[in-house]
Amino acid sequence: MTTEPSSRDSGAPFSFFSPDETRGLLSAFGAFLVWGWSPVYFKWLSHVSPIEIISHRIIWSSLFVLLLIASTRKIGQILEIYRDPRRLYVFVLTTLLIGGNWLTFVWAITNDRILEGSLGYYINPLVNILLGMIFLGERVNKWQTVAILCAVAAVTILTIQVGYLPWVALVLAFSFGFYALLRKKAGADSAVGLVVETTLLFPVALGFLLYLTFTADPATSSEAPTGFLFDTGTLLLLIGTGVVTAVPLILFTTAAKYLKFTTIGILQYLSPTMHVFIAVYLYNEPFDQSRLFAFALIWIGLIIYSVDGYRGRRRPAAI
């Protein structure tokens, strides 16, 4: 005997919107649009070193989300994690992974490698399939295998044609893939987890910026600002990295509560697609035939992955 899919789960994911679904869609679009435009924001900070940008991002996002958590009375959840050595160890690992992911992403933007960075976020869902198969014992069907092979072929083509391994894309895809894998084991609210991760790095980031500030040469600090010695406009942009980090995460968490996973899975490609257009049309990064062919393979793989996932979730479950 089988159960019929409910009216909410039948048809296309955008066929009907309840008030909750509308709220979820608006939240999802908000999150992915902020993430999609983030290369432009960090490009405005290209005169600041990536390690300093990340240090500021850690400090301001930590303070921003900590205030939010305090207003929702979730401080107890943070303290529970700090009291549990095993969970805290997992968060130390996720902290290193997300810190490396942020640093690589900002480095790519400031070094005109936005296009390669977008490739990493396209590959990420396929990397998640691979990691699930290796570490969680999840079974991979033939269509998922084809999708993964498309990604492998794309990376191989880029390596041969461009002349170097697209390490930015691979670091972004695998660091975020392992991050998601470990965060799944940690079992914490997204905002709570972000507070734990940023507070773990907070002393290091603050110490680094204070060191740069107090050891800067007064004679050259106005010409080569560092630490907290930037002009007002730059300092406001650096403080804003906390908002750029926290707001889309909060919106995404809201979207996840009200939308089907399939819908979110489709919408997540909005951000890297915006990155491609920003890289090519705003910053004139090269997009020759080899890159076009490689991206086409990725897009084919993602279409196969999305269609297979959507069909699998529509299939009635047996009782």
VMD Tcl script that draws the C-alpha trace (Angstrom):
set ca {
  {0.00 0.00 0.00}
  {1.28 3.51 -0.79}
  {0.36 6.94 0.38}
  {-0.59 9.67 -2.06}
  {1.53 12.79 -1.96}
  {-0.23 15.69 -0.30}
  {-1.36 18.70 -2.29}
  {1.49 20.69 -0.77}
  {4.07 18.23 -2.10}
  {2.53 17.65 -5.51}
  {3.30 19.57 -8.67}
  {6.06 22.07 -9.20}
  {7.62 23.56 -6.09}
  {6.38 27.03 -7.09}
  {2.81 26.04 -8.01}
  {1.14 27.33 -4.84}
  {2.29 29.54 -2.01}
  {0.81 29.44 1.47}
  {1.62 32.39 3.78}
  {4.44 30.33 5.33}
  {5.81 29.39 1.90}
  {5.69 33.04 0.83}
  {7.67 33.99 3.92}
  {10.12 31.16 3.21}
  {10.56 32.18 -0.44}
  {11.15 35.84 0.42}
  {13.68 34.78 3.07}
  {15.45 32.41 0.66}
  {15.64 35.02 -2.10}
  {16.96 37.53 0.42}
  {19.65 35.15 1.62}
  {20.81 34.07 -1.83}
  {20.72 37.63 -3.20}
  {22.95 38.87 -0.36}
  {25.33 35.95 -0.90}
  {25.17 36.55 -4.65}
  {26.15 40.23 -4.35}
  {28.78 39.65 -1.65}
  {31.70 39.64 -4.17}
  {30.89 43.26 -4.98}
  {30.92 44.14 -1.28}
  {34.25 42.44 -0.63}
  {35.66 43.93 -3.85}
  {35.15 47.35 -2.26}
  {37.58 46.15 0.41}
  {40.23 44.88 -2.02}
  {42.69 47.47 -0.65}
  {42.57 45.59 2.68}
  {44.46 42.31 3.06}
  {42.22 39.19 3.06}
  {43.44 38.09 6.51}
  {42.46 41.48 7.97}
  {39.06 41.36 6.27}
  {38.40 37.92 7.76}
  {39.56 39.09 11.20}
  {37.07 41.96 11.08}
  {34.40 39.63 9.72}
  {34.89 37.29 12.68}
  {34.73 40.08 15.26}
  {31.70 41.96 13.91}
  {29.65 38.90 12.94}
  {30.32 37.44 16.39}
  {29.04 40.59 18.12}
  {26.07 40.94 15.76}
  {24.86 37.35 16.12}
  {25.61 37.28 19.85}
  {23.24 40.24 20.33}
  {20.63 38.43 18.27}
  {21.02 35.24 20.29}
  {20.79 37.18 23.54}
  {17.50 38.74 22.38}
  {16.06 35.28 21.64}
  {17.30 33.84 24.96}
  {19.45 31.12 23.39}
  {22.59 31.88 25.41}
  {21.99 28.64 27.31}
  {22.46 26.64 24.11}
  {25.88 28.23 23.60}
  {26.93 27.45 27.18}
  {25.80 23.83 26.73}
  {28.18 23.44 23.79}
  {31.09 24.94 25.74}
  {30.39 22.51 28.61}
  {30.43 19.48 26.29}
  {34.06 18.69 25.26}
  {33.02 16.35 22.43}
  {30.66 18.86 20.81}
  {33.16 21.65 21.37}
  {35.84 19.60 19.59}
  {33.52 19.26 16.57}
  {33.00 23.01 16.59}
  {36.75 23.61 16.69}
  {36.98 21.63 13.46}
  {34.03 23.45 11.85}
  {35.58 26.76 12.92}
  {38.82 25.94 11.10}
  {36.88 24.84 8.01}
  {34.61 27.88 7.80}
  {37.51 30.20 8.56}
  {39.50 28.66 5.71}
  {36.45 28.87 3.43}
  {35.95 32.57 4.20}
  {39.63 33.37 3.71}
  {39.76 31.54 0.36}
  {36.57 33.24 -0.85}
  {37.81 36.74 0.02}
  {41.26 36.00 -1.44}
  {39.61 34.89 -4.69}
  {37.58 38.09 -4.89}
  {40.52 40.41 -4.20}
  {42.68 38.50 -6.72}
  {40.17 38.51 -9.61}
  {39.23 34.84 -9.23}
  {35.47 35.28 -8.62}
  {34.64 32.98 -11.54}
  {36.71 30.16 -10.09}
  {35.09 30.74 -6.71}
  {31.61 30.44 -8.26}
  {32.66 27.08 -9.70}
  {33.35 25.89 -6.16}
  {29.82 26.67 -5.01}
  {28.38 24.96 -8.09}
  {30.45 21.85 -7.34}
  {29.57 21.85 -3.63}
  {26.23 19.94 -3.88}
  {27.97 17.22 -5.86}
  {30.81 17.12 -3.31}
  {28.15 16.65 -0.62}
  {26.89 13.54 -2.44}
  {30.44 12.17 -2.56}
  {31.11 12.87 1.12}
  {27.78 11.34 2.10}
  {28.73 8.20 0.22}
  {32.20 7.99 1.80}
  {31.48 9.02 5.40}
  {27.79 8.34 5.95}
  {27.39 5.18 3.88}
  {24.74 6.79 1.70}
  {23.96 5.00 -1.54}
  {24.55 6.83 -4.81}
  {22.29 6.04 -7.76}
  {23.36 6.07 -11.40}
  {22.19 9.63 -12.05}
  {24.07 10.98 -9.04}
  {27.15 9.13 -10.29}
  {26.77 10.80 -13.69}
  {26.45 14.20 -11.99}
  {29.66 13.63 -9.99}
  {31.51 12.49 -13.13}
  {30.42 15.70 -14.88}
  {32.06 17.69 -12.08}
  {35.24 15.60 -12.27}
  {35.36 16.10 -16.06}
  {34.87 19.86 -15.66}
  {37.74 20.17 -13.17}
  {39.96 18.02 -15.40}
  {39.21 20.17 -18.46}
  {39.97 23.37 -16.58}
  {43.21 21.92 -15.24}
  {44.37 20.92 -18.73}
  {43.16 24.00 -20.63}
  {43.94 26.71 -18.08}
  {47.19 25.09 -17.02}
  {46.64 24.81 -13.27}
  {44.38 22.97 -10.86}
  {41.37 25.18 -9.96}
  {42.32 24.96 -6.31}
  {40.12 27.88 -5.25}
  {37.02 26.04 -6.45}
  {38.12 22.77 -4.85}
  {39.01 24.36 -1.50}
  {35.66 26.19 -1.36}
  {33.66 23.10 -2.36}
  {35.39 20.61 -0.06}
  {35.83 22.92 2.94}
  {32.12 23.76 2.89}
  {31.25 20.13 2.23}
  {33.19 18.91 5.28}
  {31.83 21.86 7.25}
  {28.24 20.80 6.50}
  {29.08 17.19 7.32}
  {30.47 18.08 10.75}
  {27.76 20.63 11.53}
  {25.24 17.86 10.91}
  {26.93 15.88 13.70}
  {27.11 18.92 16.00}
  {23.32 19.31 16.06}
  {23.00 23.02 16.81}
  {20.91 25.92 15.57}
  {22.66 27.75 12.69}
  {22.88 31.08 14.51}
  {24.01 29.41 17.75}
  {26.66 27.47 15.82}
  {27.91 30.65 14.15}
  {28.27 32.34 17.55}
  {30.31 29.40 18.87}
  {32.54 29.35 15.77}
  {33.16 33.11 15.72}
  {33.72 33.35 19.48}
  {36.31 30.58 19.23}
  {38.19 32.70 16.70}
  {37.34 36.04 18.33}
  {40.42 36.26 20.66}
  {42.77 35.38 17.80}
  {41.17 37.87 15.39}
  {41.01 40.66 17.97}
  {44.57 40.03 19.13}
  {45.83 40.09 15.54}
  {44.10 43.39 14.73}
  {45.21 45.02 18.00}
  {48.79 43.91 17.32}
  {48.65 45.50 13.84}
  {47.11 48.66 15.27}
  {49.63 49.21 18.07}
  {52.71 48.21 16.07}
  {51.88 50.34 13.04}
  {54.40 53.06 12.24}
  {52.70 56.41 13.04}
  {54.58 58.01 10.16}
  {53.09 55.65 7.58}
  {49.81 54.57 9.18}
  {47.81 57.14 7.20}
  {49.35 55.92 3.94}
  {49.20 52.20 4.74}
  {46.35 51.78 7.26}
  {46.05 48.51 9.12}
  {44.29 46.91 12.10}
  {41.70 49.46 13.28}
  {43.43 52.49 11.72}
  {41.40 52.64 8.51}
  {39.47 55.67 7.31}
  {35.84 55.93 8.43}
  {34.40 54.62 5.16}
  {36.60 51.53 5.13}
  {36.03 50.86 8.82}
  {32.26 51.02 8.31}
  {32.56 48.55 5.43}
  {34.61 46.24 7.64}
  {32.01 46.48 10.42}
  {29.37 45.74 7.78}
  {31.01 42.37 7.04}
  {29.35 41.17 10.24}
  {25.93 42.08 8.85}
  {26.75 40.59 5.43}
  {27.72 37.36 7.22}
  {24.87 37.10 9.72}
  {21.80 38.43 7.88}
  {21.75 35.88 5.02}
  {22.34 33.07 7.51}
  {19.33 34.20 9.55}
  {17.22 34.51 6.39}
  {18.34 31.07 5.21}
  {17.43 29.54 8.57}
  {13.95 31.07 8.26}
  {13.59 29.77 4.69}
  {14.58 26.25 5.76}
  {11.71 26.20 8.26}
  {9.03 26.94 5.67}
  {10.26 25.55 2.34}
  {10.79 22.08 0.94}
  {14.40 20.98 0.63}
  {13.92 20.63 -3.15}
  {12.92 24.27 -3.50}
  {15.91 25.46 -1.47}
  {18.14 23.13 -3.52}
  {17.05 24.84 -6.74}
  {17.29 28.37 -5.35}
  {20.82 27.84 -3.99}
  {22.23 28.09 -7.54}
  {21.12 31.74 -7.67}
  {24.21 32.90 -5.74}
  {26.97 31.30 -7.86}
  {25.07 32.28 -11.02}
  {25.16 35.89 -9.86}
  {28.89 35.43 -9.16}
  {29.43 34.34 -12.78}
  {27.67 37.40 -14.20}
  {29.44 39.72 -11.76}
  {32.84 38.22 -12.62}
  {32.36 38.32 -16.40}
  {30.30 41.47 -16.97}
  {31.30 43.69 -14.04}
  {34.95 42.76 -13.50}
  {35.80 41.40 -16.99}
  {37.26 38.10 -15.85}
  {38.08 35.81 -18.83}
  {35.38 33.33 -19.82}
  {36.83 31.52 -22.83}
  {35.61 28.35 -24.53}
  {37.40 25.99 -22.13}
  {35.77 27.68 -19.13}
  {32.40 27.76 -20.91}
  {32.64 24.03 -21.65}
  {33.65 23.23 -18.07}
  {30.80 25.29 -16.63}
  {28.39 23.69 -19.11}
  {29.38 20.25 -17.76}
  {28.77 21.47 -14.21}
  {25.37 22.87 -15.15}
  {24.43 19.58 -16.82}
  {25.51 17.69 -13.71}
  {23.47 20.02 -11.48}
  {20.38 19.64 -13.69}
  {20.69 15.86 -13.46}
  {21.20 16.10 -9.69}
  {18.24 18.45 -9.19}
  {15.82 16.52 -11.38}
  {16.80 13.21 -9.77}
  {16.44 14.69 -6.28}
  {13.05 16.23 -7.08}
  {11.72 13.00 -8.59}
  {12.99 11.03 -5.61}
  {11.16 13.29 -3.16}
  {7.91 13.20 -5.13}
  {7.93 9.39 -5.17}
  {5.26 8.04 -2.76}
  {6.63 6.31 0.30}
  {5.62 2.72 0.94}
  {3.91 1.84 4.21}
}
mol new
graphics top color blue
foreach p $ca { graphics top sphere $p radius 0.5 }
foreach p [lrange $ca 0 end-1] q [lrange $ca 1 end] { graphics top cylinder $p $q radius 0.2 }
display resetview
